[in-house]
Amino acid sequence: MGMQIVIADDDALTRRLLRALLTAAGHQVLEAADGEAAWALLQREGVSLLITDWQMPRLDGPGLIRRIREAELPGYIYSILLTSRDSKTDTVAGLDCGADDYLTKPFHAEELRARVAIGERILTLEASLREARDGYAYQASHDPLTGLLNRLAITSHVRAELARASRGDQPLCLALLDIDHFKQVNDSYGHLVGDQALCHIAQTLTRAVRPYDWVGRWGGEEFLVVLSGTHLRDALAAAERLRAEIEANPLRLADGGVLALTASVGVACADPPAGGSPDPGRLFQQADAALYEAKRLGRNRVCW
């Protein structure tokens, strides 16, 4: 399977030759007559491989490659520097600017294809490593059952949100939810249905919160919702909406029955003091105390 490749060369004949060779090898080619035009293509098209001439108007090959290496682009761009210079000094200078490979003119067609194939293999390996890294990062920050942020990740997010709220003199509220009588669900229906209930609640909360709110699994049958920029009155209204959504959406079972679920909710709010951030531990304790009060008063309610 071919790649999308940018050719940067101010010589139209060279570009035409490169296009013919690369297209025959199954690649898609984009052309640029100078470094600035190539830079625009690389940013817009998300190309992973560049073949660039050394000497070009406006921005030469080494300058283009240095710009690529200094930029925070989403993926790696493998760069082959194409030039008529063939001294060792020029080769070192070309590689020092950040080029991955170096090809002198006039180039041999088979050598060009081989160099591009090397770049393709390296890019494939880099993509695989990046995918594995992202997968490990996701596993480290997300609950494997519900797909929500885990306790460590949601706690870290609360700390960051508290610091941001303090700088902007904005409030921050938490809603801590606990599924009522969850032990009875496991005892009566089994842990498989219990897991389905947890996932159902997670999906219900995710649909019900605002796009800029955060939901995490706090532990067991408890969930934490982070309500950014929200005062107490609005946080209580949001928590009541979440409670009502859970009550109004029972879990549909495989046998055609339904399992009614309710949740108790404790709300805590922080108005950041000037010159410092509120203590997240204290905020968690307040939310937990409010949740305990909601359960003491009969469950399926919101307290603060």
C-alpha positions as CSV (number, residue, x, y, z in Angstrom):
1,M,0.0,0.0,0.0
2,G,1.5,3.3,-1.1
3,M,2.0,6.5,0.8
4,Q,1.3,10.1,0.2
5,I,4.7,11.8,-0.6
6,V,5.6,15.5,-1.0
7,I,8.2,16.4,-3.6
8,A,9.8,19.8,-3.2
9,D,12.0,20.8,-6.1
10,D,12.1,24.0,-8.2
11,D,13.1,22.0,-11.3
12,A,9.9,20.9,-13.1
13,L,11.7,18.1,-15.0
14,T,13.0,16.6,-11.7
15,R,9.6,16.7,-10.2
16,R,8.1,15.0,-13.3
17,L,10.7,12.2,-13.1
18,L,10.1,11.7,-9.4
19,R,6.4,11.7,-9.8
20,A,6.6,9.0,-12.6
21,L,8.9,6.8,-10.5
22,L,6.9,7.1,-7.3
23,T,3.5,6.8,-8.9
24,A,4.7,3.6,-10.6
25,A,5.6,2.3,-7.1
26,G,2.1,2.9,-5.9
27,H,2.5,6.2,-4.1
28,Q,0.5,9.3,-4.3
29,V,2.6,12.4,-5.1
30,L,2.1,16.1,-4.2
31,E,4.4,18.6,-5.8
32,A,5.9,21.9,-4.5
33,A,8.2,24.3,-6.3
34,D,9.9,25.6,-3.2
35,G,10.3,25.0,0.5
36,E,7.5,27.4,1.6
37,A,5.0,25.7,-0.7
38,A,6.1,22.3,0.6
39,W,5.7,23.5,4.2
40,A,2.1,24.5,3.5
41,L,1.4,21.1,2.0
42,L,2.9,19.2,4.9
43,Q,0.8,21.1,7.4
44,R,-2.4,20.8,5.4
45,E,-2.2,17.3,4.1
46,G,-0.7,15.3,7.0
47,V,2.0,13.8,4.7
48,S,4.6,11.5,6.4
49,L,7.4,11.4,3.7
50,L,9.2,14.3,2.1
51,I,11.7,14.3,-0.8
52,T,13.3,17.7,-1.0
53,D,15.9,19.3,-3.2
54,W,18.7,21.2,-1.3
55,Q,18.7,24.4,-3.3
56,M,15.3,26.1,-3.8
57,P,14.0,29.7,-3.7
58,R,12.3,31.2,-0.6
59,L,13.2,28.2,1.6
60,D,15.8,25.6,0.8
61,G,15.8,21.9,1.7
62,P,17.9,22.1,4.9
63,G,15.8,25.1,6.1
64,L,12.6,23.2,5.4
65,I,13.7,20.1,7.3
66,R,14.9,22.2,10.3
67,R,11.5,23.9,10.3
68,I,9.8,20.5,10.4
69,R,12.0,19.2,13.2
70,E,11.3,22.3,15.3
71,A,7.5,22.2,14.8
72,E,5.2,20.3,17.0
73,L,3.5,18.3,14.2
74,P,1.2,15.4,15.1
75,G,3.3,12.7,13.3
76,Y,6.9,12.2,12.2
77,I,7.9,13.2,8.7
78,Y,10.6,11.1,7.1
79,S,12.8,13.4,5.0
80,I,15.1,12.5,2.1
81,L,17.4,15.3,1.0
82,L,18.1,15.3,-2.8
83,T,21.1,17.2,-4.1
84,S,23.9,17.3,-6.6
85,R,26.4,17.9,-3.7
86,D,28.3,14.7,-3.0
87,S,31.1,15.6,-0.7
88,K,31.3,14.1,2.8
89,T,31.0,17.6,4.3
90,D,27.8,18.2,2.4
91,T,26.5,14.8,3.4
92,V,27.1,15.5,7.1
93,A,25.6,19.0,6.8
94,G,22.5,17.6,5.2
95,L,22.0,14.9,7.9
96,D,22.8,17.5,10.7
97,C,19.8,19.6,9.6
98,G,17.6,16.7,10.5
99,A,17.3,14.7,7.2
100,D,16.8,11.0,7.6
101,D,18.4,10.1,4.3
102,Y,20.5,11.6,1.5
103,L,20.4,10.9,-2.2
104,T,22.7,12.5,-4.8
105,K,21.7,13.6,-8.3
106,P,21.6,12.0,-10.8
107,F,19.9,9.3,-8.8
108,H,19.2,5.7,-9.9
109,A,15.6,4.8,-10.0
110,E,16.0,1.5,-8.1
111,E,18.0,3.3,-5.4
112,L,15.2,5.9,-5.0
113,R,12.6,3.2,-4.6
114,A,14.8,1.4,-2.1
115,R,15.3,4.6,0.0
116,V,11.6,5.3,0.0
117,A,10.9,1.7,1.0
118,I,13.2,2.2,4.0
119,G,11.4,5.3,5.0
120,E,8.0,3.5,4.7
121,R,9.2,0.7,7.0
122,I,10.5,3.2,9.6
123,L,7.2,5.2,9.4
124,T,5.2,2.0,9.8
125,L,7.3,1.0,12.9
126,E,6.9,4.5,14.3
127,A,3.1,4.4,13.9
128,S,3.0,1.0,15.6
129,L,5.0,2.3,18.5
130,R,2.9,5.4,18.8
131,E,-0.3,3.3,18.8
132,A,1.1,1.0,21.5
133,R,2.1,4.0,23.6
134,D,-1.3,5.6,23.3
135,G,-2.9,2.3,24.2
136,Y,-0.8,2.0,27.3
137,A,-1.6,5.6,28.3
138,Y,-5.3,4.9,27.8
139,Q,-5.2,1.8,29.9
140,A,-3.3,3.6,32.7
141,S,-5.9,6.4,32.9
142,H,-9.2,4.6,32.2
143,D,-11.4,2.1,34.0
144,P,-11.3,-1.1,32.0
145,L,-15.0,-2.0,32.7
146,T,-16.8,1.3,32.0
147,G,-14.2,3.2,29.9
148,L,-14.5,6.2,32.2
149,L,-11.5,7.9,33.7
150,N,-10.2,5.9,36.7
151,R,-9.8,7.4,40.2
152,L,-6.2,8.4,39.7
153,A,-6.9,10.2,36.4
154,I,-10.1,12.0,37.6
155,T,-8.3,13.1,40.8
156,S,-5.5,14.5,38.7
157,H,-8.0,16.3,36.5
158,V,-9.7,17.8,39.6
159,R,-6.4,19.1,40.8
160,A,-5.7,20.7,37.4
161,E,-9.2,22.2,37.3
162,L,-8.9,23.6,40.8
163,A,-5.7,25.3,39.8
164,R,-7.2,26.7,36.7
165,A,-10.4,27.8,38.5
166,S,-8.2,29.6,41.1
167,R,-6.3,31.5,38.4
168,G,-9.6,32.6,36.8
169,D,-11.4,33.1,40.1
170,Q,-14.0,30.6,39.0
171,P,-16.0,28.1,41.1
172,L,-15.7,24.3,40.7
173,C,-18.2,21.7,41.9
174,L,-18.1,18.0,42.3
175,A,-21.0,15.5,42.3
176,L,-20.2,12.1,43.9
177,L,-22.8,9.5,43.0
178,D,-23.4,6.1,44.5
179,I,-25.7,3.4,43.0
180,D,-28.3,2.6,45.7
181,H,-28.5,-1.0,47.0
182,F,-25.9,-2.2,44.5
183,K,-25.0,-5.2,46.7
184,Q,-28.5,-6.4,46.3
185,V,-28.1,-6.2,42.5
186,N,-25.1,-8.4,42.6
187,D,-26.7,-10.8,45.1
188,S,-30.0,-11.1,43.2
189,Y,-28.8,-11.0,39.6
190,G,-25.1,-11.9,39.7
191,H,-22.0,-10.0,39.0
192,L,-22.4,-10.1,35.2
193,V,-25.6,-8.0,35.5
194,G,-23.9,-5.9,38.1
195,D,-21.1,-5.1,35.6
196,Q,-23.8,-4.3,33.0
197,A,-25.4,-1.9,35.5
198,L,-22.2,-0.1,36.1
199,C,-21.6,0.3,32.4
200,H,-25.2,1.5,32.0
201,I,-24.8,4.1,34.6
202,A,-21.5,5.3,33.1
203,Q,-23.2,5.7,29.7
204,T,-26.2,7.5,31.2
205,L,-23.9,10.0,33.0
206,T,-21.8,10.5,29.9
207,R,-24.8,11.4,27.8
208,A,-26.3,13.6,30.5
209,V,-23.3,15.9,31.4
210,R,-22.2,18.9,29.5
211,P,-19.5,18.5,26.8
212,Y,-16.9,20.2,29.1
213,D,-17.7,18.3,32.2
214,W,-15.8,15.1,33.2
215,V,-17.0,11.8,34.5
216,G,-14.9,9.2,36.3
217,R,-15.4,6.0,38.2
218,W,-14.4,6.8,41.7
219,G,-14.5,3.2,42.9
220,G,-16.9,0.3,43.2
221,E,-20.4,1.7,42.4
222,E,-19.3,5.3,42.9
223,F,-18.9,7.9,40.2
224,L,-17.5,11.4,40.2
225,V,-18.6,14.2,38.0
226,V,-16.5,17.3,37.7
227,L,-18.6,20.4,37.0
228,S,-16.3,23.2,35.9
229,G,-17.2,26.8,36.2
230,T,-20.4,25.9,38.1
231,H,-21.8,27.6,41.2
232,L,-23.6,25.6,43.9
233,R,-27.1,26.3,42.7
234,D,-26.4,25.2,39.2
235,A,-24.4,22.2,40.5
236,L,-27.4,21.0,42.5
237,A,-29.6,21.4,39.5
238,A,-27.1,19.4,37.4
239,A,-26.9,16.7,40.1
240,E,-30.6,16.4,40.3
241,R,-30.8,16.1,36.5
242,L,-28.2,13.2,36.6
243,R,-30.2,11.5,39.4
244,A,-33.4,11.8,37.5
245,E,-31.8,10.4,34.3
246,I,-30.6,7.4,36.2
247,E,-34.1,6.8,37.7
248,A,-35.8,7.3,34.4
249,N,-33.6,4.9,32.4
250,P,-33.7,1.4,33.9
251,L,-31.3,-1.3,32.6
252,R,-32.9,-3.6,30.1
253,L,-32.0,-7.2,30.8
254,A,-31.3,-10.0,28.3
255,D,-34.4,-11.9,29.4
256,G,-36.6,-8.9,28.5
257,G,-37.0,-7.6,32.0
258,V,-35.8,-4.3,33.4
259,L,-33.7,-3.4,36.4
260,A,-34.7,-0.1,38.1
261,L,-31.7,1.8,39.4
262,T,-31.4,4.9,41.5
263,A,-28.4,6.9,42.8
264,S,-27.7,9.1,45.8
265,V,-25.6,12.2,45.1
266,G,-23.4,14.4,47.2
267,V,-22.4,17.8,45.9
268,A,-19.4,19.9,47.1
269,C,-18.3,23.3,45.7
270,A,-15.1,25.3,45.9
271,D,-14.8,29.0,45.5
272,P,-11.1,29.4,45.0
273,P,-9.5,31.8,47.5
274,A,-7.4,34.6,46.2
275,G,-3.7,33.6,45.8
276,G,-4.2,29.9,46.2
277,S,-6.0,26.7,45.1
278,P,-8.5,24.9,47.4
279,D,-7.4,21.6,48.9
280,P,-8.8,18.8,46.6
281,G,-8.7,16.4,49.5
282,R,-11.1,18.6,51.5
283,L,-13.4,18.9,48.5
284,F,-13.5,15.1,48.2
285,Q,-14.3,14.8,51.9
286,Q,-17.2,17.3,51.6
287,A,-18.7,15.5,48.6
288,D,-18.4,12.2,50.5
289,A,-20.0,13.6,53.6
290,A,-22.9,15.0,51.4
291,L,-23.3,11.6,49.8
292,Y,-23.5,9.9,53.2
293,E,-26.2,12.4,54.2
294,A,-28.2,11.6,51.0
295,K,-28.1,7.9,51.9
296,R,-28.9,8.5,55.5
297,L,-32.0,10.5,54.5
298,G,-33.4,7.6,52.4
299,R,-31.2,7.5,49.2
300,N,-32.2,8.5,45.6
301,R,-31.7,12.2,46.4
302,V,-29.2,15.0,46.2
303,C,-27.5,16.6,49.2
304,W,-24.7,19.1,49.7
